[in-house]
Amino acid sequence: MSLVGWMIVFCEIAFWVVIFLGLTARYLFKQKRFGLILLALTPLIDLILLITAGFDLYRGADATLAHALAAVYIGVSLAYGKSMIEWADQRFLYYVLKQGEKPRKQYGLDYAKHNFTNFLRHIIAYVIGAGLLAAIIFIVNDSSRTEALSGVLRIWSLALGIDLIFTISYFIWPRKEKKKAAGI
């Protein structure tokens, strides 16, 4: 695996470690400000990945799937980062500290609206990630060196379209709560 590939793995692990440490500081040690500082470090992780991928390409490396995934990772992290932290925060409170409400599954129109919000986040992630991919393709200006980036961009565009179809389908055929078996 390339340096950029390992950095993606490192950054993903670091992202969740920083979130866990931030929540631990905030709730277990009652250090709300320190916890907030730790949680605010998550964009720094993205910056480290961006610098690593950029430096690798600057040194003359061919753009690989790892470079493309770095751009995707950055887009997804920036678009979904706050909601992922909120998701982790709610579960940390309930499952670790036994406080707050149990996270509940959504059904019907609530589920459709939630998926629509996630689709909007997907669009933001796509704009950021695709923008980074397009910028790299433009800067490198050699299609033979950026073929992997173009391929990922095409696949991601298709995935965005499929996500839109699924999002619309939840409004047409809402998710229904499963009925509990009798006698249980």
N, C-alpha and C positions, 0 to 999 in steps of 0.2 A: 504494500500500500504506500502511496506517495505521502509526502509531508503534509500536503493539503488534506488528504484523506484522514490522516491521523489527527489533524487539527480539528476537523469536523467532529470526530469522535470525542476529542478532548473538550471542545466547546459545548457539546451537548451534555456531557457529564458535568462539566463546570457549571452550566446553566442550572441544572437541577440541584447540585450541591449548594450553590449560592442561594437558591430559593429556600432549600431546607434550613440552611444556617440562618438566613434572614428570619424565617418563621420561628425557628427555635429561639433566637435572640429576642424576638418580639414577644412571644408568648410564654416561654418557659423561664427566661431570665428577666422578663419585664423591661427589656432594653429597646423600647419602641424606636428611638432615634437610630441606634446602631443597627437594628433590624431593617429599618428603611434604607440606611446607607448600603447594607449588603444587598438588598433587593434592587437598589438603583445601579448596582454593578453589572446587571445583566446586559445592558447595551455595550459595555466595555468588552464583554466576551465576543460580541459580534464584531466589534472594531478589530480585535486581535485576529479573528478569522479573515476579515477583509484585507488587512495588511499582509497576512501570510500568503493569501492567494494572489494578491497583487504583486508582491515581491517575487513569488515563484514565476509568474508570467513575465515580469520585468527581466528576470534572469534569462529568459528565452525559452522557457518550458512550453511545450504544446499544451493548449487548453484541453483538459481531460474531463471525464465525468465528475471527478472530485472537485474541480474548479466550478463546474456548473452547479453541483450540489451545494457548494459554499454560497453561491449567489441565492439559490433557492432557500437555504437555511437562513440566511440573513433576512430575506423577505418574510419568511414565515415567522421568524423570531420577533421581528419588529411589528408585524401585523397582529400576531396572536399572543405576544409576550405578556401583556397586561391581563388578558383573559386567562392565560395559563397560570399566572400567579394567583389570580382570584380563585381559580379552580383548586389549586393546591392549598390556598389559605383556608377555604371552606372545609376541605377534607382534613387538614391538619387540626383545625379547631374541633371537628366532630370526632374523628377517629383516634387522635392522639390525646387531646385534652378533654374529650368527652363533654364539650360545650357546643352550644349552638344547635341549629337544626340539622337533621340528617339530610344529606344531599338527596334530592328526589328526582325521579325520572319524569320527563315531560311527555305529554301526549297531546294529540289533537292540534288545535291552532297554536297553542303555546310552543309545541315542538316544531311546528312549521316556521313560526317566527324566529325561534332560536336558530334553526338551520339557515334561515335567510340572513340573520346577523352574521353567522359563520361564513356564509357565501360572500357577504360584503368584505369580511376580513380576508377571505381568499383572494378577492379582487385586489385588495391593497397589497397583499403579499406578492401577488403576480406582478403588479405594477412595479414594485420595488425590485423584486428578483429579476424580472424580464428587463427592467431598465439597466440593472447591473450587467446582465448577460449581453444586452445590445451594446452597452458602452465598451465592454471588453472586446466584443467582436469588431466594433468600429476602431478602437485603439490599436488592436493587433493588426487589423487590416490584411489578414491572410486567411482565406476561407479554409485552407488545408490545415491550419493550426487551430482553428476554432470550430471545426466540424462537430465536436462533441457538444459544444455550447448550443449550436443551432438545433441539434437533435433534441436536447433537453427542452429547449424553448418550444419546439413543435409538440412534444409530448405533454408539456405543462399546459399549453393552449388547449389541447384536446381534453385534458383532465378538468380544466376550468369549465369547458362546455358541458362535460358530463356532470360536473357538480351542479351546474345550473339546472340541468334536466331533473336531477334528484331533488333539488330544492323546490322546484315547481311541483314535482309529484307529491311532496308532503302537503301542499295546499289542496291538491285534487283528491288524494287518498291519504287522509290524516292517519298518523300512527295511533293505534288504539291500544289501550291498556289490556294486557292479557288477563283473562278471567282466571281466578284461582279455582283449583279443583275442589269439588265438593268434599267436605269432610276433613279438609286439611286446615 
